[in-house]
Amino acid sequence: MNITSKIVALSSAAAFALQIALALLMLRYFSPEEVGMFSVISQIGFFWTTLALAQSPLRLLANHGASVFDDVRHAWVSSVQRFVWLSPFAALAVWWSDLSFINAQLWAFLLSLCQLTWMLAQSMRLRMEGVWAQAGVRVLPPMMALLVAVVAVFMQWSGSALLVAALLGYAVGAAWLLPALHPYWQAKFGNVSTKPDEVALSSALHDPSHLPIASVSGDNRSAALRMAHNLADALLATAIVVVWQRLYGAEETGWMAAPLRVMGFVPAVVHMAWAQVLLAQPQQARTNPLWMGLAGFASVALLGAGCAVALEMGWLEEQWRGVWPYLLPLVLWQGSACFVAAYAHLPFLTHSARRYSWVCIGLATLQGMVLLVSTFFNFLLTPFLIFTIISVCSCLGLLGISFWQRNLSKLILRSKPKFRI
C-alpha cells in the first residue's frame, strides 16, 4: 500500500468505527419505529442521490482530466440537474412509503443534496495530493453525526433526532467541495473574472498541494448506461426498505434495516479505501484484492457475531430481539459484496466497464424479481424467509461477479507483468 491508500484506509476505518458507534447508539436509545422511519427516509434520499450522481464520483477517479476542480464542477452541475429532474420519482417513493408526505419529502431532499455533494468531495480529494484532507473529508461527517446523536440522547430528543444528525454530518462533508464551487458561483453571480487554475483560490479554501495526475480514461460507458446501472442498484436498495415498511410496518423495517445499515458499511469501506484509490492512482503496484475481500467478509461476520452476542447478553433492549433472524442472511449478502468491492477497479483498468455495468444490472434485476415474487406470497412466507431467499440469491450472484472480475486480472498480467493482483 502507498501512503495515500494507507491514509484512506485508516480514515475509512475510523469513519466506519464512528458509524458503528452511531448504529449502536440507535439500537440502544432509539425505538425500532424511529430507526425504521429514519432508514426509510435516508434510503429514499440515497436513492435520489445515487441516480442523480450517475456514478460521477467513480467517473472522476477513472477519467482524469487536466484540472481536478474543473472536472468536479462539471460533475456537480450535471448531478444537480439530474437531481431536479428526478424529484418526482423521489416524491413517488415517499408517497409509497406511507409516511407523512411533506415532512418526509423535505428531509429526503436535504439529505440527498448534501450527500450528493459530499460524495463528489471525497472523489475530488482522492485526485489531490493532500492525504490528510482525504482523512478529514471521511472522518469529520460521521463524527458530527455521532456528536449530534449523543446530544439528542442526553436531551431526550426523539422524533427527527437521527435525521438532524445525518443532515449535519452530510453538510460538513459537503463543505469540502467549496474550493471547487467557489469560483463557479463567483463567476456566475459576481460578474468577476476568475482563473480556471485552482492556484488562484485562497489557501484557506483548498489544499495547495493538488497537482493533477496524468490524464487517464478508464470509464468507457455512456451516460445512459451509467444512469441505468445506478437506477438498478438504487431501485433495489430502496425497494427492499420501502416494501418492508409498506407490508410489515416500521418496527419490522427497523429490525431489518439497522443491521443492514451497519454491515453495509464494510463493502463501502473496502470500495473507498481500496478500489477507489487504485483508480485514482493506477500506476502503483498493488496487493492481491482477494485478501481485501476476505478481510471484508471477516469484518462483516464479526459484526454479525457481535450483534448476536449483544442480544444474548441483554445489552440491547428486548424490543430489538427481532433483529436476530436477519443476521446470518445479511452476513452472507454483505460479506459477498466485499469481494465485488475489492475487485471493482479491474473492469475500469481493462476497459470492461460497459460489460461490468450490464452484469450488475442483470444481478439487480434478478434480485428485484426475487423480491417481487416473494412479496406476492407474503401471506404464506414470513418476512425472515423472504429476506433469506433474497440474501442467498444476492450472495450467489455477487460471488459470480467477483469471479468474473478476478478473471479480468489476466488482461492486466499480459500487459503489465509486474502488476500484482
C-alpha positions in Angstrom: 0.0 0.0 0.0 1.2 3.5 -0.8 0.8 6.4 1.7 -2.5 7.5 0.1 -4.0 4.1 0.3 -2.9 3.8 4.0 -4.3 7.2 5.0 -7.6 6.5 3.1 -7.8 3.0 4.7 -7.2 4.3 8.2 -9.6 7.2 7.8 -12.2 4.9 6.3 -11.7 2.6 9.2 -12.1 5.5 11.7 -15.3 6.6 9.8 -16.5 3.1 9.9 -16.0 2.9 13.7 -17.9 6.2 14.1 -20.7 4.8 12.0 -20.8 1.6 14.1 -20.9 3.7 17.3 -23.9 5.7 15.8 -25.6 2.4 14.9 -25.1 1.0 18.4 -26.5 4.3 19.8 -29.5 3.9 17.6 -30.0 0.3 18.8 -29.6 1.2 22.5 -31.5 4.5 22.8 -33.9 4.7 19.9 -37.0 2.6 19.2 -37.4 0.3 16.2 -40.1 2.6 14.9 -37.8 5.7 15.0 -34.9 3.7 13.4 -37.4 2.3 10.8 -38.6 5.8 9.8 -35.1 7.1 9.6 -34.0 4.2 7.5 -36.8 4.7 5.0 -36.3 8.4 4.6 -32.5 8.1 4.4 -32.7 5.3 1.9 -35.1 7.3 -0.3 -32.5 10.2 -0.1 -29.7 7.8 -1.0 -31.8 6.5 -3.9 -32.2 10.1 -5.1 -28.5 10.8 -4.6 -27.4 7.7 -6.4 -29.5 8.3 -9.5 -28.5 12.0 -9.7 -24.8 11.2 -9.5 -25.0 8.6 -12.2 -21.6 7.2 -10.9 -20.0 10.6 -11.3 -17.6 10.0 -8.3 -16.3 6.8 -9.9 -16.0 8.5 -13.3 -14.0 11.3 -11.7 -11.5 8.7 -10.5 -11.4 6.6 -13.7 -11.2 9.6 -16.1 -8.5 12.2 -15.1 -8.7 15.5 -17.0 -6.2 18.3 -16.8 -7.9 20.1 -13.9 -9.4 18.4 -10.8 -11.6 21.4 -10.0 -13.0 21.8 -13.5 -13.9 18.1 -13.6 -15.6 18.2 -10.2 -17.5 21.4 -11.0 -18.8 19.8 -14.2 -19.8 16.7 -12.3 -21.6 18.7 -9.6 -23.6 20.8 -12.0 -24.6 17.8 -14.1 -25.6 15.9 -11.0 -27.7 18.7 -9.6 -29.6 19.0 -12.9 -30.4 15.3 -12.8 -31.3 15.8 -9.1 -34.0 18.3 -10.1 -35.4 16.1 -12.9 -35.6 13.1 -10.6 -37.5 14.9 -7.8 -40.9 13.5 -9.0 -39.6 9.9 -8.6 -38.4 10.6 -5.1 -41.8 12.1 -4.3 -43.4 8.9 -5.6 -41.2 6.8 -3.3 -42.0 8.9 -0.3 -45.7 8.6 -1.1 -45.5 4.8 -1.5 -43.7 4.5 1.9 -46.9 5.7 3.6 -45.0 8.3 5.8 -46.0 11.9 6.3 -45.5 13.2 2.8 -44.4 16.8 3.2 -42.1 16.1 6.2 -40.5 13.0 4.7 -40.0 14.7 1.3 -38.3 17.7 2.8 -35.9 15.5 4.8 -35.2 13.4 1.8 -34.4 16.5 -0.3 -32.0 18.0 2.2 -30.2 14.7 3.0 -29.9 13.8 -0.7 -28.5 17.2 -1.8 -25.8 17.3 0.9 -24.9 13.6 0.5 -24.5 14.1 -3.3 -22.1 17.0 -2.7 -20.1 15.1 -0.1 -19.7 12.0 -2.3 -18.2 14.2 -5.0 -15.9 15.9 -2.5 -14.5 12.5 -1.5 -13.6 11.7 -5.1 -12.1 15.2 -5.6 -9.8 14.8 -2.6 -8.6 11.5 -3.9 -7.5 13.2 -7.1 -5.4 15.7 -5.0 -2.1 15.3 -3.2 -3.2 16.3 0.4 -3.7 12.9 2.1 -4.7 14.5 5.4 -7.6 16.3 3.7 -8.7 12.9 2.4 -8.9 11.8 6.1 -10.9 14.9 7.1 -13.5 14.5 4.4 -14.2 11.0 5.5 -13.9 11.2 9.3 -15.5 14.6 10.2 -19.0 14.0 8.8 -19.7 10.8 10.8 -18.1 12.4 13.8 -20.5 15.3 13.6 -23.5 13.0 13.1 -22.4 10.9 16.2 -22.0 14.0 18.3 -25.4 15.4 17.4 -27.0 12.0 18.2 -25.3 11.8 21.6 -26.5 15.3 22.4 -30.0 14.2 21.3 -29.9 11.3 23.7 -28.8 13.4 26.6 -31.5 15.9 25.9 -34.0 13.1 25.4 -34.9 14.5 22.0 -36.7 11.9 19.9 -38.6 12.1 16.6 -36.3 13.6 14.0 -33.1 13.5 16.0 -31.5 10.9 13.8 -32.4 12.8 10.6 -30.9 16.0 12.0 -27.7 14.2 13.0 -27.4 12.7 9.5 -28.1 16.1 7.8 -25.5 18.0 9.8 -23.0 15.2 9.1 -23.6 15.4 5.4 -23.4 19.2 5.4 -20.0 19.0 7.0 -18.9 16.6 4.2 -20.4 18.8 1.5 -18.4 21.8 2.7 -15.2 20.1 1.4 -16.4 20.8 -2.1 -16.5 24.6 -1.6 -13.0 25.1 -3.1 -14.3 23.8 -6.4 -17.7 25.5 -6.3 -16.5 28.9 -5.1 -15.1 30.2 -8.4 -18.1 28.8 -10.3 -20.6 30.8 -8.2 -18.3 33.8 -8.2 -18.2 33.9 -11.9 -21.9 33.1 -12.3 -23.3 35.6 -9.9 -20.5 38.0 -9.0 -19.6 39.1 -12.5 -16.0 38.6 -11.6 -13.4 37.1 -14.0 -11.9 34.1 -12.4 -9.0 32.0 -13.5 -9.6 28.3 -14.1 -6.5 27.4 -12.3 -7.1 26.3 -8.7 -4.0 28.2 -7.5 -6.0 31.4 -7.9 -8.1 30.4 -4.9 -7.2 31.4 -1.4 -5.2 28.9 0.6 -7.9 29.0 3.2 -10.3 27.3 0.7 -8.2 24.4 -0.6 -5.2 22.2 -0.2 -2.4 23.8 -2.2 -0.7 20.5 -3.0 -3.2 19.2 -5.5 -1.2 18.5 -8.6 -3.4 16.6 -11.0 -2.5 13.1 -12.1 -1.8 12.4 -15.8 -4.9 12.1 -17.9 -6.4 8.6 -17.7 -9.6 7.3 -19.3 -10.9 4.0 -17.9 -14.7 4.6 -17.9 -15.9 4.0 -21.5 -19.6 3.8 -20.6 -22.2 6.1 -21.9 -24.2 8.4 -19.6 -27.3 6.4 -20.3 -25.6 3.1 -19.2 -24.2 4.7 -16.1 -27.6 6.0 -15.3 -29.2 2.6 -15.9 -26.6 1.0 -13.6 -27.3 3.4 -10.8 -31.0 3.1 -11.3 -30.9 -0.7 -11.0 -28.8 -0.6 -7.8 -30.8 2.3 -6.2 -34.2 0.8 -7.0 -33.3 -2.5 -5.4 -31.9 -0.9 -2.2 -34.9 1.4 -1.9 -37.5 -1.2 -2.8 -36.4 -3.6 0.0 -36.8 -0.9 2.6 -40.0 0.6 1.2 -41.6 -2.8 0.7 -40.8 -3.8 4.2 -42.3 -0.5 5.5 -45.4 -1.0 3.4 -46.0 -4.6 4.2 -44.7 -5.1 7.7 -44.6 -1.7 9.4 -41.8 0.5 10.9 -40.8 -2.0 13.7 -40.1 -4.9 11.3 -38.3 -2.5 9.0 -36.1 -1.3 11.8 -35.2 -4.8 12.7 -34.1 -5.5 9.1 -32.6 -2.1 8.2 -30.5 -1.5 11.3 -28.1 -4.5 10.8 -28.2 -4.0 7.1 -27.0 -0.4 7.6 -24.2 -1.5 9.9 -23.0 -4.4 7.7 -23.4 -2.4 4.5 -20.6 0.0 5.7 -18.0 -2.8 5.3 -18.2 -3.2 1.4 -18.4 0.6 1.2 -15.2 0.9 3.2 -13.5 -1.7 1.0 -14.5 0.2 -2.1 -13.4 3.6 -0.8 -10.2 2.5 0.8 -9.1 0.1 -1.9 -10.8 0.2 -5.3 -11.2 4.0 -5.5 -7.5 4.5 -4.6 -6.4 2.1 -7.3 -8.5 4.1 -9.8 -7.2 7.4 -8.6 -3.5 6.3 -8.7 -3.4 3.2 -11.0 0.4 3.4 -11.6 1.2 1.9 -8.2 1.9 -1.9 -7.6 -0.9 -3.5 -5.6 -1.6 -6.3 -3.2 -3.9 -9.1 -4.1 -7.5 -7.9 -3.8 -8.6 -11.3 -2.7 -7.2 -10.6 0.8 -9.2 -7.3 0.9 -12.3 -9.2 0.1 -11.6 -11.9 2.7 -10.8 -9.2 5.3 -14.1 -7.5 4.5 -16.1 -10.8 4.8 -14.5 -11.5 8.1 -15.4 -8.0 9.3 -19.0 -8.5 8.4 -19.0 -11.8 10.1 -17.6 -10.2 13.3 -20.2 -7.5 13.2 -23.0 -10.2 12.9 -21.5 -12.2 15.8 -21.1 -9.1 17.9 -24.8 -8.2 17.4 -25.8 -11.7 18.3 -23.7 -11.6 21.5 -25.2 -8.2 22.4 -28.7 -9.6 22.0 -27.9 -12.7 24.1 -26.1 -10.8 26.8 -29.0 -8.4 27.2 -27.0 -5.3 26.1 -29.8 -4.3 23.8 -33.4 -3.7 24.7 -35.8 -6.7 24.5 -37.7 -4.8 21.7 -34.7 -5.5 19.4 -34.9 -9.3 19.6 -36.5 -9.2 16.1 -33.1 -8.4 14.7 -31.8 -11.9 15.3 -33.2 -13.8 12.3 -31.8 -11.3 9.9 -28.1 -11.6 11.0 -26.9 -14.7 9.1 -28.6 -13.8 5.8 -27.1 -10.3 6.0 -23.6 -11.7 6.7 -23.8 -13.8 3.6 -25.1 -10.9 1.4 -22.8 -8.1 2.6 -19.8 -10.4 3.0 -20.1 -11.4 -0.6 -20.4 -7.7 -1.6 -16.9 -7.2 -0.1 -15.4 -9.4 -2.8 -17.1 -7.4 -5.6 -15.9 -4.1 -3.9 -12.3 -5.4 -3.7 -12.2 -6.2 -7.4 -14.2 -3.2 -8.5 -11.3 -1.4 -10.1 -10.4 -4.2 -12.6 -13.2 -3.5 -15.1 -12.0 0.1 -15.5 -8.3 -0.9 -15.8 -9.2 -3.4 -18.5 -11.7 -1.3 -20.4 -14.5 -3.7 -19.4 -16.7 -1.1 -17.7 -19.6 -1.5 -20.1 -19.8 -5.2 -19.5 -19.4 -4.7 -15.8 -22.4 -2.4 -15.7 -24.6 -4.8 -17.7 -23.6 -7.7 -15.4 -24.5 -5.6 -12.3 -27.8 -4.5 -13.9 -28.6 -8.1 -14.6 -28.0 -9.2 -11.0 -30.0 -6.3 -9.6 -32.9 -7.2 -12.0 -32.8 -10.8 -10.7 -32.8 -9.6 -7.1 -35.7 -7.4 -7.8 -37.7 -10.2 -9.4 -37.0 -12.4 -6.4 -38.2 -9.7 -4.1 -41.3 -9.1 -6.2 -42.3 -12.8 -6.5 -41.6 -13.4 -2.8 -43.8 -10.5 -1.7 -46.7 -11.9 -3.8 -46.6 -14.8 -1.4 -46.2 -12.8 1.8 -49.3 -14.3 3.2 -47.5 -17.7 3.1 -44.0 -16.7 3.8 -42.6 -14.9 6.9 -40.5 -11.7 6.4 -37.4 -13.6 7.6 -37.9 -16.4 5.0 -38.5 -13.8 2.2 -35.3 -11.9 3.2 -33.3 -15.2 3.4 -34.3 -16.1 -0.2 -33.2 -12.6 -1.4 -29.9 -12.8 0.6 -29.0 -16.2 -0.7 -29.7 -15.2 -4.4 -27.7 -12.0 -3.8 -24.8 -13.9 -2.3 -24.5 -16.3 -5.2 -24.8 -13.5 -7.8 -22.2 -11.4 -6.1 -19.7 -14.2 -5.8 -20.3 -14.9 -9.6 -19.5 -11.3 -10.4 -16.3 -11.3 -8.2 -15.1 -14.5 -10.0 -15.6 -12.8 -13.4 -13.8 -9.7 -12.1 -10.8 -11.7 -11.0 -10.6 -13.3 -14.4 -10.1 -9.7 -15.8 -6.8 -9.6 -13.9 -5.3 -11.9 -16.6 -5.6 -9.0 -19.1 -3.5 -6.8 -16.8 -0.9 -9.5 -16.3 -0.4 -9.8 -20.0 0.1 -6.0 -20.4 1.9 -5.3 -17.1 3.8 -8.4 -15.9 4.9 -6.7 -12.7 1.4 -5.7 -11.7 0.4 -7.9 -8.7 -3.3 -8.6 -8.5 
